[in-house]
């Protein structure tokens, strides 16, 4: 029984530590230059037009699209396309 408790404590400690590492890594990413964000937004807008997305879905699509690209490029995600970065 004590082995089971010890393993549970180790598992909990590992989860906590990995959560801290992920939190640290997420905040350690650099911010993308504004020109890159603008360029990505334009490319994503073109995709929205080509896919004929309904106007009600475009804003959410653009933010997701830009953030996906920023993540792939190793940059920090943004909260809004409207706010200055």
N, CA, C and O atoms as a printed pandas DataFrame, in Angstrom:
     atom_number atom_name residue_name chain_id  residue_number  x_coord  y_coord  z_coord
0              1         N          UNK        A               1    0.818   -1.190    0.000
1              2        CA          UNK        A               1    0.000    0.000    0.000
2              3         C          UNK        A               1    0.860    1.252    0.000
3              4         O          UNK        A               1    0.516    2.221   -0.676
4              5         N          UNK        A               2    1.966    1.268    0.732
5              6        CA          UNK        A               2    2.814    2.462    0.779
6              7         C          UNK        A               2    3.480    2.720   -0.572
7              8         O          UNK        A               2    3.747    3.871   -0.917
8              9         N          UNK        A               3    3.749    1.667   -1.335
9             10        CA          UNK        A               3    4.313    1.840   -2.669
10            11         C          UNK        A               3    3.315    2.562   -3.568
11            12         O          UNK        A               3    3.693    3.426   -4.359
12            13         N          UNK        A               4    2.059    2.206   -3.443
13            14        CA          UNK        A               4    1.004    2.850   -4.230
14            15         C          UNK        A               4    0.894    4.335   -3.895
15            16         O          UNK        A               4    0.739    5.164   -4.792
16            17         N          UNK        A               5    0.971    4.670   -2.625
17            18        CA          UNK        A               5    0.899    6.070   -2.198
18            19         C          UNK        A               5    2.114    6.833   -2.704
19            20         O          UNK        A               5    1.989    7.967   -3.167
20            21         N          UNK        A               6    3.280    6.221   -2.618
21            22        CA          UNK        A               6    4.508    6.855   -3.088
22            23         C          UNK        A               6    4.430    7.120   -4.585
23            24         O          UNK        A               6    4.802    8.200   -5.045
24            25         N          UNK        A               7    3.947    6.142   -5.348
25            26        CA          UNK        A               7    3.814    6.324   -6.793
26            27         C          UNK        A               7    2.808    7.419   -7.120
27            28         O          UNK        A               7    3.008    8.186   -8.062
28            29         N          UNK        A               8    1.736    7.495   -6.353
29            30        CA          UNK        A               8    0.743    8.552   -6.565
30            31         C          UNK        A               8    1.354    9.915   -6.312
31            32         O          UNK        A               8    1.126   10.855   -7.074
32            33         N          UNK        A               9    2.122   10.027   -5.257
33            34        CA          UNK        A               9    2.773   11.312   -4.947
34            35         C          UNK        A               9    3.774   11.699   -6.025
35            36         O          UNK        A               9    3.882   12.872   -6.381
36            37         N          UNK        A              10    4.498   10.732   -6.538
37            38        CA          UNK        A              10    5.466   11.002   -7.607
38            39         C          UNK        A              10    4.729   11.463   -8.861
39            40         O          UNK        A              10    5.158   12.405   -9.528
40            41         N          UNK        A              11    3.623   10.800   -9.180
41            42        CA          UNK        A              11    2.851   11.173  -10.359
42            43         C          UNK        A              11    2.303   12.586  -10.232
43            44         O          UNK        A              11    2.343   13.359  -11.189
44            45         N          UNK        A              12    1.795   12.922   -9.062
45            46        CA          UNK        A              12    1.265   14.273   -8.832
46            47         C          UNK        A              12    2.381   15.303   -8.928
47            48         O          UNK        A              12    2.193   16.366   -9.519
48            49         N          UNK        A              13    3.523   15.004   -8.362
49            50        CA          UNK        A              13    4.655   15.932   -8.429
50            51         C          UNK        A              13    5.113   16.117   -9.873
51            52         O          UNK        A              13    5.460   17.227  -10.278
52            53         N          UNK        A              14    5.117   15.046  -10.642
53            54        CA          UNK        A              14    5.523   15.135  -12.047
54            55         C          UNK        A              14    4.548   15.988  -12.846
55            56         O          UNK        A              14    4.963   16.801  -13.671
56            57         N          UNK        A              15    3.252   15.804  -12.602
57            58        CA          UNK        A              15    2.250   16.620  -13.296
58            59         C          UNK        A              15    2.412   18.095  -12.941
59            60         O          UNK        A              15    2.341   18.962  -13.812
60            61         N          UNK        A              16    2.628   18.372  -11.671
61            62        CA          UNK        A              16    2.798   19.756  -11.226
62            63         C          UNK        A              16    4.035   20.372  -11.865
63            64         O          UNK        A              16    3.996   21.509  -12.335
64            65         N          UNK        A              17    5.118   19.631  -11.881
65            66        CA          UNK        A              17    6.361   20.133  -12.462
66            67         C          UNK        A              17    6.219   20.351  -13.961
67            68         O          UNK        A              17    6.687   21.362  -14.485
68            69         N          UNK        A              18    5.578   19.413  -14.661
69            70        CA          UNK        A              18    5.423   19.588  -16.106
70            71         C          UNK        A              18    4.499   20.764  -16.396
71            72         O          UNK        A              18    4.694   21.462  -17.390
72            73         N          UNK        A              19    3.494   20.999  -15.547
73            74        CA          UNK        A              19    2.620   22.153  -15.707
74            75         C          UNK        A              19    3.387   23.450  -15.546
75            76         O          UNK        A              19    3.151   24.406  -16.285
76            77         N          UNK        A              20    4.290   23.496  -14.605
77            78        CA          UNK        A              20    5.120   24.691  -14.422
78            79         C          UNK        A              20    6.023   24.901  -15.627
79            80         O          UNK        A              20    6.213   26.031  -16.078
80            81         N          UNK        A              21    6.572   23.829  -16.142
81            82        CA          UNK        A              21    7.453   23.944  -17.309
82            83         C          UNK        A              21    6.674   24.458  -18.513
83            84         O          UNK        A              21    7.164   25.322  -19.240
84            85         N          UNK        A              22    5.471   23.940  -18.734
85            86        CA          UNK        A              22    4.662   24.417  -19.852
86            87         C          UNK        A              22    4.296   25.875  -19.669
87            88         O          UNK        A              22    4.325   26.651  -20.625
88            89         N          UNK        A              23    3.952   26.252  -18.450
89            90        CA          UNK        A              23    3.599   27.637  -18.167
90            91         C          UNK        A              23    4.795   28.553  -18.425
91            92         O          UNK        A              23    4.643   29.631  -19.000
92            93         N          UNK        A              24    5.967   28.128  -18.007
93            94        CA          UNK        A              24    7.173   28.923  -18.219
94            95         C          UNK        A              24    7.479   29.044  -19.703
95            96         O          UNK        A              24    7.794   30.130  -20.190
96            97         N          UNK        A              25    7.386   27.917  -20.429
97            98        CA          UNK        A              25    7.692   27.938  -21.858
98            99         C          UNK        A              25    6.742   28.826  -22.631
99           100         O          UNK        A              25    7.159   29.523  -23.555
100          101         N          UNK        A              26    5.464   28.811  -22.265
101          102        CA          UNK        A              26    4.485   29.627  -22.978
102          103         C          UNK        A              26    4.778   31.109  -22.806
103          104         O          UNK        A              26    4.615   31.886  -23.747
104          105         N          UNK        A              27    5.204   31.506  -21.625
105          106        CA          UNK        A              27    5.460   32.921  -21.393
106          107         C          UNK        A              27    6.851   33.341  -21.872
107          108         O          UNK        A              27    7.153   34.532  -21.943
108          109         N          UNK        A              28    7.686   32.368  -22.198
109          110        CA          UNK        A              28    9.048   32.681  -22.634
110          111         C          UNK        A              28    9.150   32.907  -24.134
111          112         O          UNK        A              28   10.220   33.252  -24.637
112          113         N          UNK        A              29    8.051   32.717  -24.855
113          114        CA          UNK        A              29    8.102   32.896  -26.306
114          115         C          UNK        A              29    8.167   34.376  -26.655
115          116         O          UNK        A              29    7.571   35.204  -25.967
116          117         N          UNK        A              30    8.888   34.710  -27.718
117          118        CA          UNK        A              30    8.966   36.115  -28.130
118          119         C          UNK        A              30    7.671   36.568  -28.811
119          120         O          UNK        A              30    6.917   35.756  -29.348
120          121         N          UNK        A              31    7.436   37.869  -28.775
121          122        CA          UNK        A              31    6.304   38.438  -29.493
122          123         C          UNK        A              31    6.693   38.630  -30.953
123          124         O          UNK        A              31    7.824   38.999  -31.271
124          125         N          UNK        A              32    5.741   38.374  -31.820
125          126        CA          UNK        A              32    5.989   38.540  -33.253
126          127         C          UNK        A              32    6.008   40.020  -33.606
127          128         O          UNK        A              32    5.279   40.810  -33.006
128          129         N          UNK        A              33    6.837   40.404  -34.576
129          130        CA          UNK        A              33    6.802   41.788  -35.057
130          131         C          UNK        A              33    5.436   42.094  -35.673
131          132         O          UNK        A              33    4.809   41.220  -36.273
132          133         N          UNK        A              34    4.987   43.319  -35.525
133          134        CA          UNK        A              34    3.668   43.716  -36.030
134          135         C          UNK        A              34    3.538   43.446  -37.528
135          136         O          UNK        A              34    2.470   43.052  -37.995
136          137         N          UNK        A              35    4.618   43.655  -38.282
137          138        CA          UNK        A              35    4.545   43.420  -39.731
138          139         C          UNK        A              35    4.246   41.958  -40.032
139          140         O          UNK        A              35    3.566   41.663  -41.015
140          141         N          UNK        A              36    4.738   41.041  -39.213
141          142        CA          UNK        A              36    4.439   39.622  -39.416
142          143         C          UNK        A              36    2.970   39.331  -39.105
143          144         O          UNK        A              36    2.324   38.565  -39.819
144          145         N          UNK        A              37    2.451   39.932  -38.052
145          146        CA          UNK        A              37    1.049   39.732  -37.684
146          147         C          UNK        A              37    0.139   40.263  -38.786
147          148         O          UNK        A              37   -0.834   39.611  -39.165
148          149         N          UNK        A              38    0.459   41.442  -39.294
149          150        CA          UNK        A              38   -0.334   42.035  -40.380
150          151         C          UNK        A              38   -0.290   41.141  -41.616
151          152         O          UNK        A              38   -1.315   40.914  -42.257
152          153         N          UNK        A              39    0.886   40.639  -41.948
153          154        CA          UNK        A              39    1.038   39.767  -43.112
154          155         C          UNK        A              39    0.250   38.470  -42.935
155          156         O          UNK        A              39   -0.409   38.013  -43.869
156          157         N          UNK        A              40    0.312   37.883  -41.757
157          158        CA          UNK        A              40   -0.430   36.653  -41.489
158          159         C          UNK        A              40   -1.934   36.903  -41.548
159          160         O          UNK        A              40   -2.685   36.077  -42.067
160          161         N          UNK        A              41   -2.369   38.043  -41.018
161          162        CA          UNK        A              41   -3.797   38.381  -41.045
162          163         C          UNK        A              41   -4.278   38.502  -42.486
163          164         O          UNK        A              41   -5.359   38.015  -42.819
164          165         N          UNK        A              42   -3.495   39.140  -43.339
165          166        CA          UNK        A              42   -3.871   39.287  -44.749
166          167         C          UNK        A              42   -3.973   37.918  -45.430
167          168         O          UNK        A              42   -4.902   37.672  -46.199
168          169         N          UNK        A              43   -3.023   37.038  -45.147
169          170        CA          UNK        A              43   -3.055   35.696  -45.738
170          171         C          UNK        A              43   -4.277   34.920  -45.247
171          172         O          UNK        A              43   -4.926   34.215  -46.019
172          173         N          UNK        A              44   -4.580   35.055  -43.970
173          174        CA          UNK        A              44   -5.738   34.362  -43.404
174          175         C          UNK        A              44   -7.045   34.940  -43.948
175          176         O          UNK        A              44   -8.013   34.207  -44.147
176          177         N          UNK        A              45   -7.075   36.258  -44.191
177          178        CA          UNK        A              45   -8.261   36.868  -44.790
178          179         C          UNK        A              45   -8.501   36.310  -46.189
179          180         O          UNK        A              45   -9.643   36.081  -46.588
180          181         N          UNK        A              46   -7.427   36.096  -46.920
181          182        CA          UNK        A              46   -7.547   35.530  -48.264
182          183         C          UNK        A              46   -8.133   34.116  -48.193
183          184         O          UNK        A              46   -8.964   33.740  -49.019
184          185         N          UNK        A              47   -7.696   33.343  -47.207
185          186        CA          UNK        A              47   -8.229   31.991  -47.033
186          187         C          UNK        A              47   -9.721   32.057  -46.705
187          188         O          UNK        A              47  -10.512   31.275  -47.233
188          189         N          UNK        A              48  -10.099   32.983  -45.841
189          190        CA          UNK        A              48  -11.510   33.138  -45.465
190          191         C          UNK        A              48  -12.354   33.466  -46.686
191          192         O          UNK        A              48  -13.459   32.946  -46.837
192          193         N          UNK        A              49  -11.840   34.327  -47.558
193          194        CA          UNK        A              49  -12.560   34.693  -48.779
194          195         C          UNK        A              49  -12.680   33.479  -49.697
195          196         O          UNK        A              49  -13.758   33.189  -50.217
196          197         N          UNK        A              50  -11.566   32.774  -49.892
197          198        CA          UNK        A              50  -11.565   31.602  -50.769
198          199         C          UNK        A              50  -12.510   30.517  -50.256
199          200         O          UNK        A              50  -13.169   29.838  -51.042
200          201         N          UNK        A              51  -12.572   30.359  -48.934
201          202        CA          UNK        A              51  -13.443   29.344  -48.333
202          203         C          UNK        A              51  -14.877   29.833  -48.178
203          204         O          UNK        A              51  -15.747   29.084  -47.735
204          205         N          UNK        A              52  -15.122   31.087  -48.541
205          206        CA          UNK        A              52  -16.450   31.698  -48.464
206          207         C          UNK        A              52  -17.067   31.545  -47.069
207          208         O          UNK        A              52  -18.223   31.145  -46.923
208          209         N          UNK        A              53  -16.271   31.870  -46.055
209          210        CA          UNK        A              53  -16.771   31.798  -44.687
210          211         C          UNK        A              53  -17.865   32.835  -44.466
211          212         O          UNK        A              53  -17.788   33.943  -44.999
212          213         N          UNK        A              54  -18.878   32.483  -43.687
213          214        CA          UNK        A              54  -19.897   33.477  -43.334
214          215         C          UNK        A              54  -19.253   34.615  -42.533
215          216         O          UNK        A              54  -18.333   34.383  -41.748
216          217         N          UNK        A              55  -19.731   35.819  -42.732
217          218        CA          UNK        A              55  -19.172   37.000  -42.069
218          219         C          UNK        A              55  -19.123   36.832  -40.552
219          220         O          UNK        A              55  -18.218   37.348  -39.895
220          221         N          UNK        A              56  -20.097   36.110  -39.998
221          222        CA          UNK        A              56  -20.149   35.921  -38.543
222          223         C          UNK        A              56  -19.015   35.039  -38.022
223          224         O          UNK        A              56  -18.735   35.043  -36.823
224          225         N          UNK        A              57  -18.366   34.290  -38.896
225          226        CA          UNK        A              57  -17.294   33.388  -38.480
226          227         C          UNK        A              57  -15.900   33.923  -38.791
227          228         O          UNK        A              57  -14.906   33.361  -38.332
228          229         N          UNK        A              58  -15.818   34.991  -39.556
229          230        CA          UNK        A              58  -14.526   35.469  -40.055
230          231         C          UNK        A              58  -13.601   35.930  -38.926
231          232         O          UNK        A              58  -12.427   35.558  -38.915
232          233         N          UNK        A              59  -14.093   36.722  -37.986
233          234        CA          UNK        A              59  -13.224   37.264  -36.922
234          235         C          UNK        A              59  -12.580   36.151  -36.104
235          236         O          UNK        A              59  -11.378   36.187  -35.842
236          237         N          UNK        A              60  -13.370   35.169  -35.702
237          238        CA          UNK        A              60  -12.823   34.054  -34.910
238          239         C          UNK        A              60  -11.841   33.238  -35.752
239          240         O          UNK        A              60  -10.796   32.815  -35.258
240          241         N          UNK        A              61  -12.179   33.020  -37.018
241          242        CA          UNK        A              61  -11.284   32.281  -37.908
242          243         C          UNK        A              61   -9.944   32.993  -38.049
243          244         O          UNK        A              61   -8.889   32.364  -37.974
244          245         N          UNK        A              62   -9.989   34.307  -38.254
245          246        CA          UNK        A              62   -8.746   35.070  -38.442
246          247         C          UNK        A              62   -7.835   34.954  -37.225
247          248         O          UNK        A              62   -6.633   34.721  -37.360
248          249         N          UNK        A              63   -8.412   35.116  -36.045
249          250        CA          UNK        A              63   -7.594   35.022  -34.824
250          251         C          UNK        A              63   -6.995   33.634  -34.679
251          252         O          UNK        A              63   -5.810   33.502  -34.372
252          253         N          UNK        A              64   -7.799   32.593  -34.895
253          254        CA          UNK        A              64   -7.279   31.222  -34.806
254          255         C          UNK        A              64   -6.204   30.964  -35.858
255          256         O          UNK        A              64   -5.166   30.368  -35.569
256          257         N          UNK        A              65   -6.463   31.414  -37.059
257          258        CA          UNK        A              65   -5.527   31.215  -38.163
258          259         C          UNK        A              65   -4.186   31.900  -37.878
259          260         O          UNK        A              65   -3.128   31.290  -38.030
260          261         N          UNK        A              66   -4.236   33.155  -37.469
261          262        CA          UNK        A              66   -3.011   33.903  -37.161
262          263         C          UNK        A              66   -2.277   33.240  -35.996
263          264         O          UNK        A              66   -1.060   33.066  -36.054
264          265         N          UNK        A              67   -3.000   32.873  -34.949
265          266        CA          UNK        A              67   -2.351   32.254  -33.790
266          267         C          UNK        A              67   -1.734   30.904  -34.137
267          268         O          UNK        A              67   -0.668   30.565  -33.625
268          269         N          UNK        A              68   -2.386   30.134  -34.996
269          270        CA          UNK        A              68   -1.793   28.862  -35.422
270          271         C          UNK        A              68   -0.458   29.102  -36.123
271          272         O          UNK        A              68    0.513   28.388  -35.875
272          273         N          UNK        A              69   -0.412   30.095  -36.986
273          274        CA          UNK        A              69    0.829   30.409  -37.700
274          275         C          UNK        A              69    1.902   30.950  -36.751
275          276         O          UNK        A              69    3.076   30.598  -36.864
276          277         N          UNK        A              70    1.489   31.804  -35.821
277          278        CA          UNK        A              70    2.453   32.343  -34.848
278          279         C          UNK        A              70    3.064   31.214  -34.022
279          280         O          UNK        A              70    4.267   31.208  -33.759
280          281         N          UNK        A              71    2.235   30.268  -33.620
281          282        CA          UNK        A              71    2.719   29.126  -32.840
282          283         C          UNK        A              71    3.728   28.323  -33.650
283          284         O          UNK        A              71    4.779   27.940  -33.137
284          285         N          UNK        A              72    3.408   28.071  -34.910
285          286        CA          UNK        A              72    4.331   27.324  -35.768
286          287         C          UNK        A              72    5.654   28.058  -35.967
287          288         O          UNK        A              72    6.699   27.435  -36.150
288          289         N          UNK        A              73    5.597   29.388  -35.930
289          290        CA          UNK        A              73    6.806   30.192  -36.119
290          291         C          UNK        A              73    7.581   30.403  -34.816
291          292         O          UNK        A              73    8.651   31.011  -34.819
292          293         N          UNK        A              74    7.040   29.902  -33.709
293          294        CA          UNK        A              74    7.727   30.022  -32.426
294          295         C          UNK        A              74    7.457   31.325  -31.692
295          296         O          UNK        A              74    8.217   31.711  -30.804
296          297         N          UNK        A              75    6.369   32.005  -32.061
297          298        CA          UNK        A              75    6.010   33.261  -31.408
298          299         C          UNK        A              75    4.881   33.058  -30.410
299          300         O          UNK        A              75    4.155   32.064  -30.449
300          301         N          UNK        A              76    4.759   34.017  -29.528
301          302        CA          UNK        A              76    3.674   34.043  -28.550
302          303         C          UNK        A              76    2.345   34.277  -29.275
303          304         O          UNK        A              76    2.285   35.023  -30.252
304          305         N          UNK        A              77    1.293   33.638  -28.790
305          306        CA          UNK        A              77   -0.041   33.849  -29.349
306          307         C          UNK        A              77   -0.540   35.234  -28.950
307          308         O          UNK        A              77   -0.061   35.812  -27.974
308          309         N          UNK        A              78   -1.496   35.761  -29.696
309          310        CA          UNK        A              78   -2.052   37.063  -29.381
310          311         C          UNK        A              78   -3.505   36.886  -28.941
311          312         O          UNK        A              78   -4.156   35.908  -29.308
312          313         N          UNK        A              79   -4.002   37.826  -28.161
313          314        CA          UNK        A              79   -5.368   37.759  -27.638
314          315         C          UNK        A              79   -6.371   38.350  -28.615
315          316         O          UNK        A              79   -7.534   37.949  -28.639
316          317         N          UNK        A              80   -5.922   39.298  -29.416
317          318        CA          UNK        A              80   -6.839   39.995  -30.312
318          319         C          UNK        A              80   -6.072   40.542  -31.512
319          320         O          UNK        A              80   -4.896   40.892  -31.409
320          321         N          UNK        A              81   -6.745   40.606  -32.623
321          322        CA          UNK        A              81   -6.151   41.229  -33.813
322          323         C          UNK        A              81   -6.399   42.734  -33.820
323          324         O          UNK        A              81   -5.786   43.462  -34.601
324          325         N          UNK        A              82   -7.285   43.194  -32.965
325          326        CA          UNK        A              82   -7.621   44.611  -32.931
326          327         C          UNK        A              82   -6.705   45.431  -32.027
327          328         O          UNK        A              82   -6.462   46.611  -32.281
328          329         N          UNK        A              83   -6.202   44.796  -30.971
329          330        CA          UNK        A              83   -5.376   45.518  -29.994
330          331         C          UNK        A              83   -3.955   45.675  -30.518
331          332         O          UNK        A              83   -3.440   44.774  -31.179
332          333         N          UNK        A              84   -3.319   46.796  -30.234
333          334        CA          UNK        A              84   -1.906   46.949  -30.611
334          335         C          UNK        A              84   -1.066   45.956  -29.840
335          336         O          UNK        A              84   -1.326   45.674  -28.670
336          337         N          UNK        A              85   -0.067   45.436  -30.500
337          338        CA          UNK        A              85    0.784   44.414  -29.864
338          339         C          UNK        A              85    1.970   45.052  -29.208
339          340         O          UNK        A              85    2.800   44.357  -28.622
